[in-house]
Amino acid sequence: MKTSVLFCLLFLYSSLHAQQPSAVNTTPPSGINAQQNLDALGSPVTSGSNVVLSFDTRYRGFLNSPYLFDAWTKGELLFKNGTKYSDIDMKLNTYNDELMVRKRDTGDSIVVDKTAIQQFSLTDSKGKTMLFRKLSEPETKQAVFFQVLHEGNQYTLLAHHKKTILQADYKGAYSAGRYYDEFLPSVNYYLVTNQSPEWVKLKTQEKALLKTLNDQTGSLKNYIRENRLNPSKNQEDLVQLVKKADELAN
């Protein structure tokens, strides 16, 4: 009798235990299989932790787009927990400062939770890799995506790409005749001296730039002349000049 009762209790315990769901690993898998990674990003398991699924239908009736590049761009995404996604389609929304990835099987757009991101990279139309890192904006103290243009022993050069909206103006006798709202791009550059926590918002005109870079000997001014640089109008020239300043400071 006791044996029968014990057997029934064991059977009941086993049945109840079998009905309980097993623990689910909510960490997205790492690796280079792009489609597998995107399927994991869009799954119900991870949508509550690392990403939020969203359809990109907000921008209609605008000239231009809110994105850094209109087309989907290949890139790599690194989360703060160390998880990395490679060879995925991404867009950077420079109006809302959002990163989006695309599922290739369905075309769905996924807005990635900014708080989970450490950094990401995009490949531009020339095949050049652009590194972006989430940092605290010095004026607003909000976390935004900065492009890392140069990272040396003395100086780090950052760029913040931002688009704003120019409202339509088609009413009244003196209107500008703009029938659509328009996204206007801008870039702000910041110089970080690695021995100081202070950021300097760069003025890229030559005189102001040389003062910020502390060109007391005139070496940088001569370097601009010798290499025909125009840092106020050409980003590559600006980066080249900051790299030279970094070399001279070491």
N, C-alpha and C positions, 0 to 999 in steps of 0.2 A: 504493500500500500504506500509506504513512504517512498519507495523507488518510483512508483507511478506519479506521485505528486511532484517529486523532484524533476522527473522527465518533463512534465507539463510546464513547470515553471521555466525550465531551461528553454523549452520550445517557444514559449511566449516571449521571453527576453530576446531570443534570437530573431524572432519575427519583428519585434518593435525596433530593434537595433538596425535591421536591414532596411527599414522604411525611412530611416533618417538620412538626409542628403549628406554626401561626403563634402569635405572642405574643398573650396574652389580657390585655386591660385589666381589672384587678380593681377599679378605682374605680367605684362605683355611679354611674349617670347622675343628673344633677341635673335639676330641673324641677318643674312643678306637677301633672303627670299622676300621680294617686295610684296607680292600678292598675299602671301601668308601673313606678313606683318600688317597689311592694310585690313585684312579680314579680322585680325585680332583687334585692331584699333576700333573698328566699327561694331564689334560684337557687344551683346548686353553685359558680358562679364566685365569689360573694361570701360564701358561708356559712363559708368558712375564714378570712375576714379581718375582716369587720365584724360579722357576726351569727352566731348559733347557732340552728338550727331546733329547736323544742321544742313538745310538746303539753302544754297546761295541764290536767293531770288530778291534780294533787297534793292539792288541798284538798277532801276529802269528809268529812262528819261534823263540820263546824264550823258554829257560828253566825256570821253575818256573813261577810265575805270579807277577804282580805289587801289589797285594793285601795283606793286613795284614793277612787275612784268605781267602783261595781259595774258600770256600763254602759261600753261602749267609748266613748271620747271623741275628738273631732276634735283634731288638733294638728299641730305642726311639729317636725321633728327635725333638728338640726344636728350633723354629725360634726366631729371635730377637723381632718380634712383639708379642710374647707370644703364638703363635700357636704351638700346640704339636701334633705329630703323634706317636702313640704307636703300638707295635707289628707288625712292618714292616720288610721286608727283606732288609738288607743293606750290602754294602761292602765298606771298606776304601782302596782307591788306595794310597799307600804310596810312589809311584814314582812321581805322579803328585799332591799329596796331595788333592785328590778329594773324595767326598762322593757320593756313588751311591745307589739308591733304586730300587727295582724291582716291577713291576706290576705283580701280581700273575695270572691274567687272560690271559695276552698276553706274559708275560716273558720279556717285554721291559725293558731296563735299563734306568734310569733317572739320569742324572748328576745334582746334586743339586747345585744351585748358592751359592758359599761359603759366599758371602757378606750377605746373608740372614740368615745364621746359627749362633746360639749362642752356642749350645752344642748338643752332642748326646751320646748315650751309645750303646755298643755292648755286646752281651753275648758270651763268649768264649766256647770252647768245654767242659770245666769243669763246665759250668753253672755259671761262675763268671761274674759279670757285670763290664765292663770297661768303665769309663767315659772319654769322650774327650771334650775339650773346645777349641774354637778358640781364640788364643792369638797371640800377636806380637812377632815374633822370635827376640831375642835380637841382633843378629849379622846382619841380613839382614833387620830387621824391617818389614818384610812381615808377613801377617796373615797366620798362619799355625795351624794344629790340634795337640794339645798336650794331651797326656793321663795324667789325674790327678791321681797319685798313692797315694798321701797322702796330706791332707789339714788340718793342725793343727793351734794352736795358735801362734806358733813360726815359723814353717817351712812348706813350700809347696814343694812337690817333684813331678816333671813333667818328662815325657818321650816323646821324639819325635822319632817316628818310621819312618825310611826312607829307601827306596830301590834305589840302583843305578844300572846301566847297565855295566856289564863286557862284552866288545866286543868280538866277535868270533875271533879266531886266528888259521887259518888253512892253511896259505900260507907261503911258504918259508921253508928252510931246518930246521930252528930252531923254528918252530911254536910250540905252546902249544897243538895243536890238538883239540882246542875248535871249534866245528862246529856250535854252536848256541850262540847267545847273551844270557846272563844270568842275571836275577835280583838277586842282592845280598842284603840281609837285614842288617840293622844296627840300633842301638838305642843310642841316646844321652840323658843323664840325666841332669836335671837342678834343682838346689836347690834355692828356693826363701825364703829369710828371710822376714817375713811379716812386719817388721819395716823398711825395706829398699827396694827401687825400683830396686836394683841391683840383677841380676841373676848370679849364679855361675854355670858354666858348670862343672859337677862333674867328677872327676877322681875317679873311684870306687876301686882302690887299697887301702888296709886298711890304710896305713900310711897317704896317701893324704886325704882320707875320714875323718879320725879322726881329722886331722888338720882343715879341712873345718868346721867340726861340733864342733870345739873348745873344744875338750876333754882334758881339762887341768888337771882334777883330775884322769883321767884314768878309769872313770866309764864305758864309752862306750867300751873301749878296753877289760875290764873284762867281759862286757856283751857279746861281740863277743865270747870270750873264753868259757864262761859258757853255751852259747846256740849253740856253734859250727856253727856260721854263716860264710857264704862265700859271702859277698856282691858284690865282683867283678865278680862272676860267676852266682849268683842266684838273680833274681830280687826280689823275695819274702823276701829274707834275707836283701836286701838293704832297702826295705820298712820297715821291722821290726826294723832295726837299726835307721832309721830316726824317726820313731814313738817314740822309746825310747829316742832319743835325744830331741824330742819335750816335752816329759814328764819331763825330767830332767831340761829343760830350764824354765818350768813354776814355 
